[in-house]
Amino acid sequence: MRVLVVEDERKVASFVARSLREKAWAVDVAGTGRQALELAQAAEYDLILLDLRLPDRDGLEVCRELRERGLETPILMLTARGLVDERVQGLDAGADDYLVKPFALAELHARIRALGRRGLNRGVVLRFADLTLDRRRRTVERAGERLTLTQKEFALLEFLLVRAPETVPRSEIVEHVWDSSFDSESNLVEVYMNRLRQKLDHGRAVKLLHTVRGVGYRLGLDS
Ligand code: CA
């Protein structure tokens, strides 16, 4: 999942970004409303975390503009305590949910998971053949056997599972699993996919992870 954090308070932004990256989400940060609109135009996010108090533009305006452009990405707004009006206006402007500042990280993560699921339209547990991924417990099993994945491997597998059995283009994997610091010339996707393949398929009769040459990757039961 790739998240855009729109927050001008640097401390809050970096604290939130760090905590999301630890959960294997790819994160970009915008410090102004203008930058948020630019980034949301340039990349495809799975979720936008939007602070309503921005230095240049009202967060409500940003929210409204994103919706007017036809963007359907879930938006979680951050609002000040006690301002019921602001929350109502935010929801009316097209936000999906809100979180009152200051908030606990655990609550932020739970809200993001819930909205992310809505966006990706799938449940807590994703399954394909004998493979199971639990988004809440962050566990992966194949044929009942627990696999130990790194955060990035988990994020890659989650993205492939959501789309299975479709072939997922490499460019979309980069877009949703890495942040804007990704060097498009690098072979990181291939490196991580090879590691993931080792863990999923090594020594097994049925291989699940397939490379579609020149296109991307897919989960499938055929060879
Ligand atoms: Ca702010």
py3Dmol code that shows the C-alpha trace and the ligand (Angstrom):
import py3Dmol

protein = """\
ATOM      1  CA  MET A   1       0.000   0.000   0.000  1.00  0.00           C
ATOM      2  CA  ARG A   2       1.186   3.456  -0.805  1.00  0.00           C
ATOM      3  CA  VAL A   3       0.125   6.346   1.395  1.00  0.00           C
ATOM      4  CA  LEU A   4       0.368  10.113   0.909  1.00  0.00           C
ATOM      5  CA  VAL A   5       0.788  11.953   4.212  1.00  0.00           C
ATOM      6  CA  VAL A   6      -0.238  15.617   3.954  1.00  0.00           C
ATOM      7  CA  GLU A   7       0.969  17.390   7.077  1.00  0.00           C
ATOM      8  CA  ASP A   8       2.951  20.603   7.512  1.00  0.00           C
ATOM      9  CA  GLU A   9       4.127  19.917  11.064  1.00  0.00           C
ATOM     10  CA  ARG A  10       7.392  18.191  10.325  1.00  0.00           C
ATOM     11  CA  LYS A  11       7.600  16.325  13.588  1.00  0.00           C
ATOM     12  CA  VAL A  12       4.148  14.822  13.199  1.00  0.00           C
ATOM     13  CA  ALA A  13       4.754  14.052   9.516  1.00  0.00           C
ATOM     14  CA  SER A  14       8.021  12.232  10.090  1.00  0.00           C
ATOM     15  CA  PHE A  15       6.692  10.393  13.136  1.00  0.00           C
ATOM     16  CA  VAL A  16       3.661   9.182  11.176  1.00  0.00           C
ATOM     17  CA  ALA A  17       5.716   8.362   8.065  1.00  0.00           C
ATOM     18  CA  ARG A  18       8.219   6.360  10.068  1.00  0.00           C
ATOM     19  CA  SER A  19       5.506   4.373  11.804  1.00  0.00           C
ATOM     20  CA  LEU A  20       3.818   3.560   8.474  1.00  0.00           C
ATOM     21  CA  ARG A  21       7.083   2.515   6.846  1.00  0.00           C
ATOM     22  CA  GLU A  22       7.634   0.125   9.740  1.00  0.00           C
ATOM     23  CA  LYS A  23       4.339  -1.465   8.688  1.00  0.00           C
ATOM     24  CA  ALA A  24       5.746  -1.889   5.164  1.00  0.00           C
ATOM     25  CA  TRP A  25       3.595   0.853   3.663  1.00  0.00           C
ATOM     26  CA  ALA A  26       5.281   3.062   1.092  1.00  0.00           C
ATOM     27  CA  VAL A  27       4.958   6.695   2.176  1.00  0.00           C
ATOM     28  CA  ASP A  28       5.349  10.099   0.532  1.00  0.00           C
ATOM     29  CA  VAL A  29       4.985  13.310   2.506  1.00  0.00           C
ATOM     30  CA  ALA A  30       3.546  16.641   1.316  1.00  0.00           C
ATOM     31  CA  GLY A  31       3.980  19.708   3.523  1.00  0.00           C
ATOM     32  CA  THR A  32       1.547  21.971   1.677  1.00  0.00           C
ATOM     33  CA  GLY A  33      -1.819  21.709  -0.038  1.00  0.00           C
ATOM     34  CA  ARG A  34      -0.257  22.558  -3.369  1.00  0.00           C
ATOM     35  CA  GLN A  35       2.295  19.805  -3.065  1.00  0.00           C
ATOM     36  CA  ALA A  36      -0.431  17.366  -2.034  1.00  0.00           C
ATOM     37  CA  LEU A  37      -2.427  18.133  -5.179  1.00  0.00           C
ATOM     38  CA  GLU A  38       0.682  17.729  -7.332  1.00  0.00           C
ATOM     39  CA  LEU A  39       1.688  14.409  -5.773  1.00  0.00           C
ATOM     40  CA  ALA A  40      -1.848  13.020  -5.917  1.00  0.00           C
ATOM     41  CA  GLN A  41      -1.858  13.858  -9.611  1.00  0.00           C
ATOM     42  CA  ALA A  42       1.533  12.292 -10.279  1.00  0.00           C
ATOM     43  CA  ALA A  43       1.199   9.002  -8.407  1.00  0.00           C
ATOM     44  CA  GLU A  44      -1.516   6.524  -7.600  1.00  0.00           C
ATOM     45  CA  TYR A  45      -2.015   6.296  -3.846  1.00  0.00           C
ATOM     46  CA  ASP A  46      -4.046   3.727  -1.962  1.00  0.00           C
ATOM     47  CA  LEU A  47      -4.799   6.204   0.793  1.00  0.00           C
ATOM     48  CA  ILE A  48      -4.351   9.898   1.590  1.00  0.00           C
ATOM     49  CA  LEU A  49      -3.879  11.103   5.136  1.00  0.00           C
ATOM     50  CA  LEU A  50      -4.883  14.769   5.085  1.00  0.00           C
ATOM     51  CA  ASP A  51      -4.326  17.335   7.814  1.00  0.00           C
ATOM     52  CA  LEU A  52      -6.959  20.066   7.521  1.00  0.00           C
ATOM     53  CA  ARG A  53      -4.676  22.836   8.833  1.00  0.00           C
ATOM     54  CA  LEU A  54      -2.183  23.546   6.094  1.00  0.00           C
ATOM     55  CA  PRO A  55      -0.110  26.700   5.614  1.00  0.00           C
ATOM     56  CA  ASP A  56      -1.118  27.553   2.053  1.00  0.00           C
ATOM     57  CA  ARG A  57      -4.559  26.067   1.489  1.00  0.00           C
ATOM     58  CA  ASP A  58      -7.400  24.812   3.567  1.00  0.00           C
ATOM     59  CA  GLY A  59      -7.343  21.012   3.778  1.00  0.00           C
ATOM     60  CA  LEU A  60     -11.069  21.014   3.026  1.00  0.00           C
ATOM     61  CA  GLU A  61     -10.379  22.783  -0.243  1.00  0.00           C
ATOM     62  CA  VAL A  62      -7.699  20.229  -1.092  1.00  0.00           C
ATOM     63  CA  CYS A  63     -10.123  17.405  -0.341  1.00  0.00           C
ATOM     64  CA  ARG A  64     -12.848  18.970  -2.453  1.00  0.00           C
ATOM     65  CA  GLU A  65     -10.485  19.555  -5.346  1.00  0.00           C
ATOM     66  CA  LEU A  66      -9.233  15.955  -5.293  1.00  0.00           C
ATOM     67  CA  ARG A  67     -12.825  14.693  -5.459  1.00  0.00           C
ATOM     68  CA  GLU A  68     -13.707  17.157  -8.208  1.00  0.00           C
ATOM     69  CA  ARG A  69     -10.872  15.693 -10.234  1.00  0.00           C
ATOM     70  CA  GLY A  70     -12.578  12.336  -9.863  1.00  0.00           C
ATOM     71  CA  LEU A  71     -10.044  10.850  -7.486  1.00  0.00           C
ATOM     72  CA  GLU A  72     -11.578   7.958  -5.534  1.00  0.00           C
ATOM     73  CA  THR A  73      -8.645   7.219  -3.233  1.00  0.00           C
ATOM     74  CA  PRO A  74      -9.794   6.906   0.399  1.00  0.00           C
ATOM     75  CA  ILE A  75      -9.033  10.088   2.377  1.00  0.00           C
ATOM     76  CA  LEU A  76      -8.518  10.032   6.129  1.00  0.00           C
ATOM     77  CA  MET A  77      -8.517  13.573   7.518  1.00  0.00           C
ATOM     78  CA  LEU A  78      -6.816  14.775  10.665  1.00  0.00           C
ATOM     79  CA  THR A  79      -8.853  17.287  12.634  1.00  0.00           C
ATOM     80  CA  ALA A  80      -8.566  19.254  15.854  1.00  0.00           C
ATOM     81  CA  ARG A  81     -10.366  18.102  18.964  1.00  0.00           C
ATOM     82  CA  GLY A  82     -13.870  19.385  19.559  1.00  0.00           C
ATOM     83  CA  LEU A  83     -14.399  20.886  16.113  1.00  0.00           C
ATOM     84  CA  VAL A  84     -17.497  18.998  15.093  1.00  0.00           C
ATOM     85  CA  ASP A  85     -18.213  21.455  12.274  1.00  0.00           C
ATOM     86  CA  GLU A  86     -14.821  20.810  10.758  1.00  0.00           C
ATOM     87  CA  ARG A  87     -15.388  17.065  10.777  1.00  0.00           C
ATOM     88  CA  VAL A  88     -18.821  17.401   9.212  1.00  0.00           C
ATOM     89  CA  GLN A  89     -17.455  19.731   6.544  1.00  0.00           C
ATOM     90  CA  GLY A  90     -14.605  17.322   5.887  1.00  0.00           C
ATOM     91  CA  LEU A  91     -16.924  14.374   5.353  1.00  0.00           C
ATOM     92  CA  ASP A  92     -19.115  16.563   3.139  1.00  0.00           C
ATOM     93  CA  ALA A  93     -16.023  17.571   1.155  1.00  0.00           C
ATOM     94  CA  GLY A  94     -15.444  13.910   0.329  1.00  0.00           C
ATOM     95  CA  ALA A  95     -13.258  12.540   3.127  1.00  0.00           C
ATOM     96  CA  ASP A  96     -14.010   8.942   4.131  1.00  0.00           C
ATOM     97  CA  ASP A  97     -13.123   9.083   7.787  1.00  0.00           C
ATOM     98  CA  TYR A  98     -11.426  11.320  10.331  1.00  0.00           C
ATOM     99  CA  LEU A  99      -9.048  11.058  13.224  1.00  0.00           C
ATOM    100  CA  VAL A 100      -8.862  13.633  16.011  1.00  0.00           C
ATOM    101  CA  LYS A 101      -5.434  15.011  16.937  1.00  0.00           C
ATOM    102  CA  PRO A 102      -3.578  14.007  19.007  1.00  0.00           C
ATOM    103  CA  PHE A 103      -4.134  10.373  18.110  1.00  0.00           C
ATOM    104  CA  ALA A 104      -2.595   7.046  19.087  1.00  0.00           C
ATOM    105  CA  LEU A 105      -0.546   5.399  16.333  1.00  0.00           C
ATOM    106  CA  ALA A 106      -2.384   2.114  16.900  1.00  0.00           C
ATOM    107  CA  GLU A 107      -5.654   3.841  16.054  1.00  0.00           C
ATOM    108  CA  LEU A 108      -4.177   5.504  12.979  1.00  0.00           C
ATOM    109  CA  HIS A 109      -2.916   2.141  11.730  1.00  0.00           C
ATOM    110  CA  ALA A 110      -6.293   0.476  12.337  1.00  0.00           C
ATOM    111  CA  ARG A 111      -8.143   3.245  10.460  1.00  0.00           C
ATOM    112  CA  ILE A 112      -5.704   3.024   7.562  1.00  0.00           C
ATOM    113  CA  ARG A 113      -6.080  -0.741   7.384  1.00  0.00           C
ATOM    114  CA  ALA A 114      -9.857  -0.400   7.344  1.00  0.00           C
ATOM    115  CA  LEU A 115      -9.836   2.271   4.622  1.00  0.00           C
ATOM    116  CA  GLY A 116      -7.158   0.447   2.645  1.00  0.00           C
ATOM    117  CA  ARG A 117      -9.336  -2.645   2.632  1.00  0.00           C
ATOM    118  CA  ARG A 118     -12.233  -0.587   1.380  1.00  0.00           C
ATOM    119  CA  GLY A 119     -10.009   0.795  -1.371  1.00  0.00           C
ATOM    120  CA  LEU A 120      -8.653  -2.568  -2.374  1.00  0.00           C
ATOM    121  CA  ASN A 121     -12.030  -4.153  -1.796  1.00  0.00           C
ATOM    122  CA  ARG A 122     -10.802  -7.246   0.004  1.00  0.00           C
ATOM    123  CA  GLY A 123     -10.979  -8.683   3.494  1.00  0.00           C
ATOM    124  CA  VAL A 124      -8.586  -9.125   6.386  1.00  0.00           C
ATOM    125  CA  VAL A 125      -7.492 -12.570   5.229  1.00  0.00           C
ATOM    126  CA  LEU A 126      -6.371 -12.977   1.621  1.00  0.00           C
ATOM    127  CA  ARG A 127      -6.173 -16.444   0.116  1.00  0.00           C
ATOM    128  CA  PHE A 128      -4.856 -17.996  -3.040  1.00  0.00           C
ATOM    129  CA  ALA A 129      -4.567 -21.779  -3.451  1.00  0.00           C
ATOM    130  CA  ASP A 130      -2.878 -23.034  -0.249  1.00  0.00           C
ATOM    131  CA  LEU A 131      -1.504 -19.594   0.568  1.00  0.00           C
ATOM    132  CA  THR A 132      -3.028 -17.424   3.310  1.00  0.00           C
ATOM    133  CA  LEU A 133      -2.081 -13.875   4.274  1.00  0.00           C
ATOM    134  CA  ASP A 134      -3.593 -12.300   7.380  1.00  0.00           C
ATOM    135  CA  ARG A 135      -3.418  -8.524   7.186  1.00  0.00           C
ATOM    136  CA  ARG A 136      -4.224  -7.940  10.817  1.00  0.00           C
ATOM    137  CA  ARG A 137      -1.865 -10.478  12.343  1.00  0.00           C
ATOM    138  CA  ARG A 138       0.643  -9.884   9.540  1.00  0.00           C
ATOM    139  CA  THR A 139       1.233 -13.579   9.052  1.00  0.00           C
ATOM    140  CA  VAL A 140       1.650 -15.699   5.938  1.00  0.00           C
ATOM    141  CA  GLU A 141       1.168 -19.439   5.657  1.00  0.00           C
ATOM    142  CA  ARG A 142       1.546 -21.877   2.830  1.00  0.00           C
ATOM    143  CA  ALA A 143      -0.088 -25.296   3.241  1.00  0.00           C
ATOM    144  CA  GLY A 144      -0.447 -24.544   6.949  1.00  0.00           C
ATOM    145  CA  GLU A 145       3.241 -23.786   7.366  1.00  0.00           C
ATOM    146  CA  ARG A 146       4.189 -20.323   8.631  1.00  0.00           C
ATOM    147  CA  LEU A 147       6.520 -18.342   6.339  1.00  0.00           C
ATOM    148  CA  THR A 148       8.754 -15.599   7.695  1.00  0.00           C
ATOM    149  CA  LEU A 149       8.651 -12.611   5.353  1.00  0.00           C
ATOM    150  CA  THR A 150      10.282  -9.207   5.637  1.00  0.00           C
ATOM    151  CA  GLN A 151       8.000  -6.160   5.567  1.00  0.00           C
ATOM    152  CA  LYS A 152       8.697  -5.507   1.896  1.00  0.00           C
ATOM    153  CA  GLU A 153       8.139  -9.128   0.902  1.00  0.00           C
ATOM    154  CA  PHE A 154       4.857  -9.049   2.830  1.00  0.00           C
ATOM    155  CA  ALA A 155       3.767  -5.862   1.050  1.00  0.00           C
ATOM    156  CA  LEU A 156       4.625  -7.345  -2.356  1.00  0.00           C
ATOM    157  CA  LEU A 157       2.748 -10.550  -1.672  1.00  0.00           C
ATOM    158  CA  GLU A 158      -0.271  -8.626  -0.354  1.00  0.00           C
ATOM    159  CA  PHE A 159      -0.398  -6.580  -3.543  1.00  0.00           C
ATOM    160  CA  LEU A 160      -0.150  -9.668  -5.772  1.00  0.00           C
ATOM    161  CA  LEU A 161      -2.831 -11.455  -3.732  1.00  0.00           C
ATOM    162  CA  VAL A 162      -5.265  -8.571  -4.027  1.00  0.00           C
ATOM    163  CA  ARG A 163      -4.916  -8.765  -7.789  1.00  0.00           C
ATOM    164  CA  ALA A 164      -4.584 -12.532  -8.222  1.00  0.00           C
ATOM    165  CA  PRO A 165      -4.770 -14.267 -10.648  1.00  0.00           C
ATOM    166  CA  GLU A 166      -4.186 -11.157 -12.806  1.00  0.00           C
ATOM    167  CA  THR A 167      -0.706 -10.288 -13.995  1.00  0.00           C
ATOM    168  CA  VAL A 168       0.411  -7.168 -12.151  1.00  0.00           C
ATOM    169  CA  PRO A 169       2.632  -4.885 -14.233  1.00  0.00           C
ATOM    170  CA  ARG A 170       6.000  -4.129 -12.722  1.00  0.00           C
ATOM    171  CA  SER A 171       5.258  -0.392 -12.955  1.00  0.00           C
ATOM    172  CA  GLU A 172       2.176  -0.806 -10.739  1.00  0.00           C
ATOM    173  CA  ILE A 173       4.156  -2.788  -8.211  1.00  0.00           C
ATOM    174  CA  VAL A 174       6.683   0.045  -8.045  1.00  0.00           C
ATOM    175  CA  GLU A 175       3.850   2.575  -7.760  1.00  0.00           C
ATOM    176  CA  HIS A 176       2.058   0.858  -4.867  1.00  0.00           C
ATOM    177  CA  VAL A 177       4.797  -0.817  -2.902  1.00  0.00           C
ATOM    178  CA  TRP A 178       7.585   1.757  -3.074  1.00  0.00           C
ATOM    179  CA  ASP A 179       7.593   5.500  -2.387  1.00  0.00           C
ATOM    180  CA  SER A 180       8.772   8.284  -4.677  1.00  0.00           C
ATOM    181  CA  SER A 181      12.429   7.734  -3.730  1.00  0.00           C
ATOM    182  CA  PHE A 182      12.408   4.538  -5.828  1.00  0.00           C
ATOM    183  CA  ASP A 183      15.052   4.568  -8.544  1.00  0.00           C
ATOM    184  CA  SER A 184      13.316   3.258 -11.661  1.00  0.00           C
ATOM    185  CA  GLU A 185      16.634   1.994 -13.027  1.00  0.00           C
ATOM    186  CA  SER A 186      17.216  -0.278 -10.065  1.00  0.00           C
ATOM    187  CA  ASN A 187      16.529  -4.015 -10.037  1.00  0.00           C
ATOM    188  CA  LEU A 188      15.083  -3.991  -6.513  1.00  0.00           C
ATOM    189  CA  VAL A 189      11.729  -5.386  -7.635  1.00  0.00           C
ATOM    190  CA  GLU A 190      13.470  -8.379  -9.202  1.00  0.00           C
ATOM    191  CA  VAL A 191      15.650  -8.870  -6.131  1.00  0.00           C
ATOM    192  CA  TYR A 192      12.681  -8.839  -3.749  1.00  0.00           C
ATOM    193  CA  MET A 193      10.568 -11.034  -6.023  1.00  0.00           C
ATOM    194  CA  ASN A 194      13.343 -13.611  -6.159  1.00  0.00           C
ATOM    195  CA  ARG A 195      13.539 -13.678  -2.379  1.00  0.00           C
ATOM    196  CA  LEU A 196       9.783 -13.950  -2.105  1.00  0.00           C
ATOM    197  CA  ARG A 197       9.776 -16.792  -4.640  1.00  0.00           C
ATOM    198  CA  GLN A 198      12.409 -18.642  -2.603  1.00  0.00           C
ATOM    199  CA  LYS A 199      10.236 -18.455   0.476  1.00  0.00           C
ATOM    200  CA  LEU A 200       6.957 -19.293  -1.237  1.00  0.00           C
ATOM    201  CA  ASP A 201       7.937 -21.909  -3.763  1.00  0.00           C
ATOM    202  CA  HIS A 202      11.327 -23.390  -2.979  1.00  0.00           C
ATOM    203  CA  GLY A 203      11.163 -27.186  -2.769  1.00  0.00           C
ATOM    204  CA  ARG A 204       7.438 -27.294  -3.577  1.00  0.00           C
ATOM    205  CA  ALA A 205       5.862 -29.209  -6.433  1.00  0.00           C
ATOM    206  CA  VAL A 206       3.403 -26.424  -7.249  1.00  0.00           C
ATOM    207  CA  LYS A 207       4.921 -23.013  -7.891  1.00  0.00           C
ATOM    208  CA  LEU A 208       2.721 -19.991  -7.205  1.00  0.00           C
ATOM    209  CA  LEU A 209       4.781 -16.941  -8.136  1.00  0.00           C
ATOM    210  CA  HIS A 210       5.371 -16.462 -11.836  1.00  0.00           C
ATOM    211  CA  THR A 211       7.301 -13.899 -13.820  1.00  0.00           C
ATOM    212  CA  VAL A 212       5.604 -12.657 -16.954  1.00  0.00           C
ATOM    213  CA  ARG A 213       8.553 -11.600 -19.049  1.00  0.00           C
ATOM    214  CA  GLY A 214       8.585  -7.950 -19.984  1.00  0.00           C
ATOM    215  CA  VAL A 215       5.322  -7.311 -18.110  1.00  0.00           C
ATOM    216  CA  GLY A 216       5.340  -8.147 -14.441  1.00  0.00           C
ATOM    217  CA  TYR A 217       4.352 -10.833 -11.992  1.00  0.00           C
ATOM    218  CA  ARG A 218       1.362 -12.957 -11.129  1.00  0.00           C
ATOM    219  CA  LEU A 219       0.191 -15.645  -8.767  1.00  0.00           C
ATOM    220  CA  GLY A 220      -1.051 -18.760 -10.527  1.00  0.00           C
ATOM    221  CA  LEU A 221      -1.273 -22.533 -10.216  1.00  0.00           C
ATOM    222  CA  ASP A 222      -0.068 -23.304 -13.721  1.00  0.00           C
ATOM    223  CA  SER A 223       3.602 -23.388 -14.611  1.00  0.00           C
TER     224      SER A 223
END
"""
ligand_1 = """\
1
CA
Ca -1.185 21.352 10.261
"""
view = py3Dmol.view(width=600, height=400)
view.addModel(protein, "pdb")
view.setStyle({"model": 0}, {"cartoon": {"style": "trace"}})
view.addModel(ligand_1, "xyz")
view.setStyle({"model": 1}, {"stick": {}})
view.zoomTo()
view.show()
